[in-house]
Amino acid sequence: MQTIKTTKIGRVLEIGLDRPDKLNAFSWQMLEELSDAYTMLENDPELWVGILYSTSDNFTSGLDLQDVTPHIMDGQPLFDSDKVDPTRIQGKTLTKPMIVAVSGYCYTIGIELFLAADICISSPDTTFGQIEVQRGIFPFGGATIRMVQRVGWGNAMRYLLTGETFGASKAKEIGLIQEINDSPVGRAKIIAQNIAEQAPLGVQAILKNSRLSLTDEKAAKTGLLQEAIKLMATSDAHEGLNSFIERRKANYTGK
């Protein structure tokens, strides 16, 4: 039985976590199917934006350690190197924007998935927890890196070292999430549609340069003008200028 549902809505790929009987705890199968969905988004030129959400009340209770641990102990990476890695640790990187909508439980890999994405919308009742230390292990999906980048050293260590849970208001206060909304999936769809109406090559260039700036600011600065020149030569750039002159909505094609 599939644990991930995918639906194409125009330029947007909706990816639903669908293992409600296990509170969306990630089994090995679920990890593989999630990677397949991200890879679908990356490889389809007609898809420009992704949304990750839960088909039930809880985003995820974390990894299904009983199922996943034997694979990890055998030295298997969480995701195949020839597919997109949703945590952006190994393998291929998604070059298109991903918006995550969370609710209910959002534990361990749930946090790491939206830290590896671009925008996170939370319901008011979401409970967050990077609780690995309470299980005798540590986060290995990127939280030790990206949570520090996102919320600062002290805020990150406050929750990484204790494994304590916290609510949506605290997550918003420290900058871990971007918005709190009573309908996080609906809000994510609105944002995704807004992004999908922009020039996709420009959107992808923003993501690429912004991510590069986190690890190599000098290289990010050096690449700005060259990337701008390349974008200015595209059909979409001409369409953007013409739409401005003609006072109409632009019709971008990704070329």
Secondary structure, DSSP 4 states (H G I P E B T S, - for coil): --SEEEEEETTEEEEEE--GGGTT-B-HHHHHHHHHHHHHHHH-TT--EEEEEESSS-SB--B-HHHHHHHHHTT--SS-TTSB-TTSSSSB---S-EEEEE-SEEETHHHHHHHHSSEEEE-TT-EEE--GGGGT----SSHHHHHHHHH-HHHHHHHHTT---EEHHHHHHTTSSSEE-SSHHHHHHHHHHHHHTS-HHHHHHHHHHHHHHHH-HHHHHHHHHHHHHHHHTSHHHHHHHHHHHTTS-------
